[in-house]
Amino acid sequence: MEKSPKPLPIVNEWARPFWEAARQHKLMIQECKDCGKHIFYPRMSCPECFSEHLDWVECSGHGTVYSFTVVESNPPSAFIPDLPYVVALIKLEEGVQMLSNIVEWEPGQLRCDMPVQVTFEKLNDEFTLPKFKPI
């Protein structure tokens, strides 16, 4: 059976800085210049004050696990070789939440509020994914 390719992200222009930074192993989020709120996922305007004056700022890359699930069976065919894998909602120190994977984990190690730090997985020359590992 031929291995299915994993799907690649679809990049909108307003999210391009996020993906370019990830290729350089930097985790970037947006910050509203008017109200100061940190924003993730990339948007064209601030969800708090609706300002379109947004900057990109580098994150610390540290956070905690807010919630997670361990996928042990029935993933899309491209992800079968990765079993088991973790899909988690990470609350970054900057206050935003990011859906990602946890890597380098041991069974029984995972728990909510567990501290994690960003790491990066290169998919190809265009895409590098931010993932998280336990501290």
N, CA and C atoms as an extended XYZ file, in Angstrom:
405
Properties=species:S:1:pos:R:3:atomname:S:1:resname:S:1:resid:I:1 pbc="F F F"
N         0.847       -1.183        0.000 N   MET     1
C         0.000        0.000        0.000 CA  MET     1
C         0.891        1.244        0.000 C   MET     1
N         0.594        2.174       -0.870 N   GLU     2
C         1.367        3.411       -0.981 CA  GLU     2
C         0.999        4.368        0.146 C   GLU     2
N         2.017        4.989        0.738 N   LYS     3
C         1.801        5.940        1.823 CA  LYS     3
C         1.179        7.214        1.277 C   LYS     3
N         0.096        7.679        1.904 N   SER     4
C        -0.565        8.915        1.502 CA  SER     4
C         0.224       10.107        2.015 C   SER     4
N         0.335       11.165        1.215 N   PRO     5
C         1.031       12.361        1.704 CA  PRO     5
C         0.172       13.092        2.737 C   PRO     5
N         0.840       13.695        3.712 N   LYS     6
C         0.112       14.486        4.703 CA  LYS     6
C        -0.340       15.792        4.060 C   LYS     6
N        -1.504       16.280        4.458 N   PRO     7
C        -1.961       17.561        3.904 CA  PRO     7
C        -1.069       18.698        4.393 C   PRO     7
N        -0.890       19.682        3.549 N   LEU     8
C        -0.097       20.862        3.898 CA  LEU     8
C        -1.024       22.018        4.253 C   LEU     8
N        -0.556       22.941        5.089 N   PRO     9
C        -1.383       24.100        5.431 CA  PRO     9
C        -1.706       24.943        4.199 C   PRO     9
N        -2.864       25.563        4.237 N   ILE    10
C        -3.242       26.550        3.232 CA  ILE    10
C        -2.912       27.913        3.835 C   ILE    10
N        -2.081       28.684        3.160 N   VAL    11
C        -1.573       29.931        3.733 CA  VAL    11
C        -2.292       31.132        3.140 C   VAL    11
N        -2.969       31.871        4.008 N   ASN    12
C        -3.554       33.157        3.624 CA  ASN    12
C        -2.472       34.223        3.756 C   ASN    12
N        -2.599       35.304        3.016 N   GLU    13
C        -1.582       36.363        3.049 CA  GLU    13
C        -1.362       36.900        4.460 C   GLU    13
N        -2.437       37.046        5.239 N   TRP    14
C        -2.289       37.607        6.581 CA  TRP    14
C        -1.626       36.625        7.554 C   TRP    14
N        -1.503       35.348        7.174 N   ALA    15
C        -0.842       34.351        8.019 CA  ALA    15
C         0.581       34.041        7.554 C   ALA    15
N         0.979       34.569        6.409 N   ARG    16
C         2.302       34.263        5.855 CA  ARG    16
C         3.452       34.541        6.837 C   ARG    16
N         3.438       35.653        7.602 N   PRO    17
C         4.536       35.885        8.556 CA  PRO    17
C         4.676       34.765        9.593 C   PRO    17
N         3.572       34.157        9.998 N   PHE    18
C         3.623       33.050       10.951 CA  PHE    18
C         4.422       31.890       10.365 C   PHE    18
N         4.117       31.514        9.109 N   TRP    19
C         4.776       30.375        8.473 CA  TRP    19
C         6.231       30.676        8.131 C   TRP    19
N         6.518       31.911        7.734 N   GLU    20
C         7.907       32.286        7.452 CA  GLU    20
C         8.746       32.228        8.730 C   GLU    20
N         8.187       32.669        9.842 N   ALA    21
C         8.900       32.610       11.116 CA  ALA    21
C         9.105       31.160       11.557 C   ALA    21
N         8.104       30.327       11.385 N   ALA    22
C         8.224       28.915       11.775 CA  ALA    22
C         9.364       28.242       11.020 C   ALA    22
N         9.552       28.590        9.744 N   ARG    23
C        10.682       28.031        8.983 CA  ARG    23
C        12.011       28.389        9.621 C   ARG    23
N        12.040       29.520       10.326 N   GLN    24
C        13.256       29.979       11.009 CA  GLN    24
C        13.273       29.559       12.482 C   GLN    24
N        12.377       28.657       12.842 N   HIS    25
C        12.251       28.150       14.212 CA  HIS    25
C        11.928       29.259       15.214 C   HIS    25
N        11.015       30.133       14.803 N   LYS    26
C        10.509       31.184       15.678 CA  LYS    26
C         8.988       31.048       15.736 C   LYS    26
N         8.433       31.206       16.925 N   LEU    27
C         6.985       31.160       17.096 CA  LEU    27
C         6.475       32.582       17.237 C   LEU    27
N         5.696       33.016       16.253 N   MET    28
C         5.200       34.388       16.218 CA  MET    28
C         3.680       34.401       16.359 C   MET    28
N         3.179       35.414       17.064 N   ILE    29
C         1.749       35.670       17.144 CA  ILE    29
C         1.527       37.143       16.840 C   ILE    29
N         0.287       37.501       16.639 N   GLN    30
C        -0.020       38.903       16.387 CA  GLN    30
C        -0.289       39.624       17.703 C   GLN    30
N        -0.072       40.942       17.659 N   GLU    31
C        -0.386       41.803       18.790 CA  GLU    31
C        -1.065       43.051       18.239 C   GLU    31
N        -2.172       43.418       18.832 N   CYS    32
C        -2.895       44.615       18.404 CA  CYS    32
C        -2.155       45.850       18.900 C   CYS    32
N        -1.850       46.773       17.977 N   LYS    33
C        -1.155       48.014       18.341 CA  LYS    33
C        -2.067       48.957       19.124 C   LYS    33
N        -3.387       48.788       18.989 N   ASP    34
C        -4.309       49.707       19.652 CA  ASP    34
C        -4.695       49.259       21.060 C   ASP    34
N        -5.032       47.972       21.251 N   CYS    35
C        -5.465       47.530       22.584 CA  CYS    35
C        -4.436       46.644       23.284 C   CYS    35
N        -3.387       46.220       22.562 N   GLY    36
C        -2.331       45.423       23.169 CA  GLY    36
C        -2.624       43.944       23.312 C   GLY    36
N        -3.785       43.500       22.853 N   LYS    37
C        -4.158       42.080       22.987 CA  LYS    37
C        -3.307       41.208       22.070 C   LYS    37
N        -2.853       40.058       22.597 N   HIS    38
C        -2.186       39.059       21.773 CA  HIS    38
C        -3.244       38.249       21.044 C   HIS    38
N        -2.916       37.848       19.807 N   ILE    39
C        -3.905       37.195       18.945 CA  ILE    39
C        -3.301       35.955       18.314 C   ILE    39
N        -4.025       34.859       18.395 N   PHE    40
C        -3.707       33.677       17.617 CA  PHE    40
C        -5.013       32.933       17.442 C   PHE    40
N        -5.298       32.612       16.326 N   TYR    41
C        -4.766       32.330       15.022 CA  TYR    41
C        -4.661       33.632       14.232 C   TYR    41
N        -3.814       33.689       13.201 N   PRO    42
C        -3.628       34.932       12.447 CA  PRO    42
C        -4.940       35.468       11.864 C   PRO    42
N        -5.118       36.759       12.011 N   ARG    43
C        -6.345       37.410       11.538 CA  ARG    43
C        -6.005       38.730       10.857 C   ARG    43
N        -7.007       39.296       10.202 N   MET    44
C        -6.825       40.582        9.539 CA  MET    44
C        -7.167       41.741       10.470 C   MET    44
N        -7.912       41.463       11.558 N   SER    45
C        -8.241       42.512       12.516 CA  SER    45
C        -8.323       41.912       13.918 C   SER    45
N        -8.208       42.761       14.903 N   CYS    46
C        -8.235       42.342       16.301 CA  CYS    46
C        -9.639       41.892       16.699 C   CYS    46
N        -9.788       40.707       17.287 N   PRO    47
C       -11.113       40.259       17.704 CA  PRO    47
C       -11.628       40.999       18.944 C   PRO    47
N       -10.743       41.745       19.629 N   GLU    48
C       -11.138       42.474       20.832 CA  GLU    48
C       -11.678       43.861       20.491 C   GLU    48
N       -10.910       44.635       19.678 N   CYS    49
C       -11.294       46.027       19.409 CA  CYS    49
C       -11.541       46.295       17.924 C   CYS    49
N       -11.355       45.270       17.090 N   PHE    50
C       -11.590       45.334       15.642 CA  PHE    50
C       -10.595       46.205       14.879 C   PHE    50
N        -9.516       46.585       15.535 N   SER    51
C        -8.475       47.366       14.872 CA  SER    51
C        -7.775       46.510       13.813 C   SER    51
N        -7.356       47.141       12.752 N   GLU    52
C        -6.577       46.461       11.720 CA  GLU    52
C        -5.081       46.732       11.883 C   GLU    52
N        -4.689       47.390       12.989 N   HIS    53
C        -3.291       47.721       13.250 CA  HIS    53
C        -2.648       46.604       14.070 C   HIS    53
N        -2.190       45.574       13.377 N   LEU    54
C        -1.614       44.410       14.037 CA  LEU    54
C        -0.134       44.279       13.704 C   LEU    54
N         0.649       43.887       14.699 N   ASP    55
C         2.074       43.598       14.529 CA  ASP    55
C         2.299       42.125       14.819 C   ASP    55
N         3.462       41.641       14.416 N   TRP    56
C         3.888       40.286       14.752 CA  TRP    56
C         4.935       40.373       15.837 C   TRP    56
N         4.796       39.542       16.888 N   VAL    57
C         5.755       39.509       17.987 CA  VAL    57
C         6.170       38.058       18.225 C   VAL    57
N         7.419       37.888       18.636 N   GLU    58
C         7.900       36.536       18.914 CA  GLU    58
C         7.459       36.098       20.309 C   GLU    58
N         6.966       34.867       20.394 N   CYS    59
C         6.548       34.279       21.670 CA  CYS    59
C         7.737       33.697       22.411 C   CYS    59
N         7.537       33.461       23.670 N   SER    60
C         8.545       32.770       24.477 CA  SER    60
C         8.653       31.302       24.061 C   SER    60
N         7.559       30.765       23.530 N   GLY    61
C         7.538       29.352       23.161 CA  GLY    61
C         7.188       28.437       24.321 C   GLY    61
N         6.870       29.026       25.476 N   HIS    62
C         6.494       28.234       26.649 CA  HIS    62
C         4.999       28.352       26.901 C   HIS    62
N         4.442       27.277       27.430 N   GLY    63
C         3.033       27.280       27.761 CA  GLY    63
C         2.686       26.067       28.590 C   GLY    63
N         1.394       25.817       28.700 N   THR    64
C         0.900       24.649       29.418 CA  THR    64
C        -0.167       23.955       28.583 C   THR    64
N        -0.334       22.676       28.834 N   VAL    65
C        -1.368       21.907       28.149 CA  VAL    65
C        -2.716       22.275       28.764 C   VAL    65
N        -3.619       22.774       27.938 N   TYR    66
C        -4.967       23.096       28.401 CA  TYR    66
C        -5.848       21.854       28.318 C   TYR    66
N        -5.731       21.137       27.198 N   SER    67
C        -6.497       19.914       26.975 CA  SER    67
C        -5.762       19.084       25.929 C   SER    67
N        -6.022       17.775       25.887 N   PHE    68
C        -5.356       16.940       24.900 CA  PHE    68
C        -6.131       15.649       24.675 C   PHE    68
N        -5.812       14.996       23.581 N   THR    69
C        -6.296       13.649       23.319 CA  THR    69
C        -5.161       12.863       22.679 C   THR    69
N        -5.107       11.583       22.992 N   VAL    70
C        -4.131       10.692       22.388 CA  VAL    70
C        -4.854        9.905       21.303 C   VAL    70
N        -4.406       10.064       20.072 N   VAL    71
C        -5.003        9.341       18.947 CA  VAL    71
C        -4.276        8.005       18.833 C   VAL    71
N        -5.030        6.932       19.029 N   GLU    72
C        -4.441        5.598       19.013 CA  GLU    72
C        -4.934        4.730       17.867 C   GLU    72
N        -6.016        5.154       17.213 N   SER    73
C        -6.538        4.359       16.103 CA  SER    73
C        -7.390        5.216       15.177 C   SER    73
N        -7.571        4.707       13.982 N   ASN    74
C        -8.449        5.299       12.962 CA  ASN    74
C        -8.137        6.723       12.522 C   ASN    74
N        -6.852        7.091       12.396 N   PRO    75
C        -6.559        8.426       11.865 CA  PRO    75
C        -6.689        8.409       10.348 C   PRO    75
N        -6.680        9.580        9.711 N   PRO    76
C        -6.580        9.587        8.247 CA  PRO    76
C        -5.331        8.806        7.837 C   PRO    76
N        -5.373        8.169        6.693 N   SER    77
C        -4.312        7.233        6.295 CA  SER    77
C        -2.908        7.839        6.319 C   SER    77
N        -2.767        9.117        6.031 N   ALA    78
C        -1.435        9.746        6.022 CA  ALA    78
C        -0.812        9.782        7.412 C   ALA    78
N        -1.619        9.648        8.461 N   PHE    79
C        -1.129        9.757        9.826 CA  PHE    79
C        -0.973        8.408       10.534 C   PHE    79
N        -1.284        7.327        9.863 N   ILE    80
C        -1.151        6.002       10.480 CA  ILE    80
C         0.263        5.740       10.996 C   ILE    80
N         1.319        6.092       10.235 N   PRO    81
C         2.673        5.834       10.761 CA  PRO    81
C         3.002        6.600       12.050 C   PRO    81
N         2.246        7.641       12.367 N   ASP    82
C         2.515        8.456       13.552 CA  ASP    82
C         1.868        7.910       14.823 C   ASP    82
N         1.013        6.906       14.707 N   LEU    83
C         0.294        6.390       15.878 CA  LEU    83
C         1.234        5.867       16.943 C   LEU    83
N         0.929        6.049       18.223 N   PRO    84
C        -0.058        7.007       18.723 CA  PRO    84
C         0.523        8.425       18.681 C   PRO    84
N        -0.364        9.412       18.545 N   TYR    85
C         0.089       10.804       18.572 CA  TYR    85
C        -0.882       11.642       19.393 C   TYR    85
N        -0.402       12.796       19.809 N   VAL    86
C        -1.171       13.663       20.702 CA  VAL    86
C        -1.570       14.942       19.979 C   VAL    86
N        -2.846       15.266       20.060 N   VAL    87
C        -3.360       16.556       19.614 CA  VAL    87
C        -3.711       17.321       20.893 C   VAL    87
N        -3.177       18.528       21.019 N   ALA    88
C        -3.358       19.270       22.265 CA  ALA    88
C        -3.677       20.735       22.015 C   ALA    88
N        -4.376       21.308       22.951 N   LEU    89
C        -4.607       22.744       22.984 CA  LEU    89
C        -3.624       23.300       24.005 C   LEU    89
N        -2.707       24.147       23.527 N   ILE    90
C        -1.643       24.704       24.357 CA  ILE    90
C        -1.980       26.150       24.699 C   ILE    90
N        -1.931       26.481       25.980 N   LYS    91
C        -2.097       27.877       26.401 CA  LYS    91
C        -0.708       28.471       26.559 C   LYS    91
N        -0.356       29.383       25.654 N   LEU    92
C         0.957       30.021       25.686 CA  LEU    92
C         1.039       31.039       26.820 C   LEU    92
N         2.273       31.311       27.273 N   GLU    93
C         2.483       32.316       28.328 CA  GLU    93
C         1.868       33.652       27.963 C   GLU    93
N         1.798       33.935       26.671 N   GLU    94
C         1.261       35.220       26.204 CA  GLU    94
C        -0.261       35.274       26.273 C   GLU    94
N        -0.908       34.166       26.671 N   GLY    95
C        -2.352       34.169       26.895 CA  GLY    95
C        -3.195       33.586       25.783 C   GLY    95
N        -2.623       33.350       24.612 N   VAL    96
C        -3.398       32.778       23.518 CA  VAL    96
C        -3.302       31.254       23.561 C   VAL    96
N        -4.248       30.599       22.897 N   GLN    97
C        -4.231       29.146       22.816 CA  GLN    97
C        -3.947       28.713       21.392 C   GLN    97
N        -3.214       27.607       21.257 N   MET    98
C        -2.801       27.108       19.948 CA  MET    98
C        -3.018       25.602       19.905 C   MET    98
N        -3.654       25.121       18.852 N   LEU    99
C        -3.820       23.694       18.635 CA  LEU    99
C        -2.568       23.168       17.961 C   LEU    99
N        -1.998       22.101       18.518 N   SER   100
C        -0.759       21.561       17.988 CA  SER   100
C        -0.629       20.103       18.413 C   SER   100
N         0.550       19.551       18.199 N   ASN   101
C         0.863       18.201       18.652 CA  ASN   101
C         1.879       18.277       19.778 C   ASN   101
N         1.842       17.282       20.652 N   ILE   102
C         2.890       17.114       21.645 CA  ILE   102
C         3.752       15.963       21.164 C   ILE   102
N         5.055       16.192       21.162 N   VAL   103
C         6.021       15.185       20.723 CA  VAL   103
C         6.964       14.873       21.882 C   VAL   103
N         7.738       13.806       21.737 N   GLU   104
C         8.718       13.399       22.748 CA  GLU   104
C         8.067       13.168       24.106 C   GLU   104
N         6.943       12.487       24.117 N   TRP   105
C         6.215       12.213       25.348 CA  TRP   105
C         6.251       10.723       25.653 C   TRP   105
N         6.032       10.408       26.902 N   GLU   106
C         5.967        9.025       27.361 CA  GLU   106
C         4.541        8.714       27.802 C   GLU   106
N         4.060        7.495       27.556 N   PRO   107
C         2.722        7.132       28.053 CA  PRO   107
C         2.608        7.387       29.559 C   PRO   107
N         1.495        7.955       29.963 N   GLY   108
C         1.262        8.268       31.362 CA  GLY   108
C         1.843        9.609       31.796 C   GLY   108
N         2.645       10.242       30.958 N   GLN   109
C         3.291       11.507       31.304 CA  GLN   109
C         2.356       12.697       31.119 C   GLN   109
N         1.453       12.603       30.173 N   LEU   110
C         0.634       13.752       29.805 CA  LEU   110
C        -0.416       14.070       30.859 C   LEU   110
N        -0.616       15.382       31.074 N   ARG   111
C        -1.660       15.844       31.973 CA  ARG   111
C        -1.968       17.303       31.644 C   ARG   111
N        -3.150       17.737       31.982 N   CYS   112
C        -3.494       19.141       31.812 CA  CYS   112
C        -2.633       19.973       32.773 C   CYS   112
N        -2.306       21.179       32.364 N   ASP   113
C        -1.440       22.113       33.092 CA  ASP   113
C         0.034       21.708       33.064 C   ASP   113
N         0.395       20.667       32.298 N   MET   114
C         1.789       20.259       32.168 CA  MET   114
C         2.547       21.328       31.384 C   MET   114
N         3.721       21.761       31.860 N   PRO   115
C         4.495       22.752       31.109 CA  PRO   115
C         5.113       22.144       29.853 C   PRO   115
N         5.076       22.925       28.786 N   VAL   116
C         5.623       22.499       27.499 CA  VAL   116
C         6.396       23.654       26.867 C   VAL   116
N         7.229       23.302       25.896 N   GLN   117
C         7.943       24.327       25.130 CA  GLN   117
C         7.885       23.961       23.660 C   GLN   117
N         7.979       24.969       22.825 N   VAL   118
C         7.869       24.763       21.387 CA  VAL   118
C         9.111       24.053       20.843 C   VAL   118
N         8.887       23.251       19.835 N   THR   119
C         9.932       22.638       19.040 CA  THR   119
C         9.406       22.677       17.608 C   THR   119
N        10.234       22.423       16.645 N   PHE   120
C         9.800       22.582       15.259 CA  PHE   120
C        10.087       21.323       14.453 C   PHE   120
N         9.154       20.985       13.561 N   GLU   121
C         9.303       19.832       12.683 CA  GLU   121
C         9.225       20.305       11.230 C   GLU   121
N        10.319       20.130       10.505 N   LYS   122
C        10.362       20.534        9.103 CA  LYS   122
C         9.644       19.483        8.262 C   LYS   122
N         8.632       19.942        7.507 N   LEU   123
C         7.912       19.048        6.598 CA  LEU   123
C         8.570       19.004        5.230 C   LEU   123
N         8.956       20.193        4.755 N   ASN   124
C         9.618       20.350        3.458 CA  ASN   124
C        10.268       21.734        3.446 C   ASN   124
N        10.742       22.188        2.316 N   ASP   125
C        11.415       23.483        2.260 CA  ASP   125
C        10.473       24.659        2.510 C   ASP   125
N         9.187       24.439        2.355 N   GLU   126
C         8.219       25.519        2.525 CA  GLU   126
C         7.587       25.555        3.918 C   GLU   126
N         7.388       24.381        4.530 N   PHE   127
C         6.642       24.328        5.791 CA  PHE   127
C         7.422       23.667        6.918 C   PHE   127
N         7.412       24.356        8.054 N   THR   128
C         7.909       23.841        9.312 CA  THR   128
C         6.782       24.041       10.318 C   THR   128
N         6.447       22.975       11.042 N   LEU   129
C         5.338       23.033       11.985 CA  LEU   129
C         5.823       23.261       13.409 C   LEU   129
N         5.201       24.211       14.133 N   PRO   130
C         5.495       24.316       15.557 CA  PRO   130
C         4.756       23.204       16.294 C   PRO   130
N         5.487       22.470       17.090 N   LYS   131
C         4.906       21.431       17.950 CA  LYS   131
C         5.447       21.688       19.341 C   LYS   131
N         4.997       20.918       20.320 N   PHE   132
C         5.396       21.161       21.704 CA  PHE   132
C         5.892       19.876       22.334 C   PHE   132
N         6.817       20.033       23.289 N   LYS   133
C         7.337       18.884       24.027 CA  LYS   133
C         7.321       19.216       25.509 C   LYS   133
N         7.173       18.203       26.349 N   PRO   134
C         7.172       18.452       27.795 CA  PRO   134
C         8.497       19.032       28.241 C   PRO   134
N         8.428       19.886       29.262 N   ILE   135
C         9.625       20.458       29.866 CA  ILE   135
C        10.022       19.558       31.035 C   ILE   135
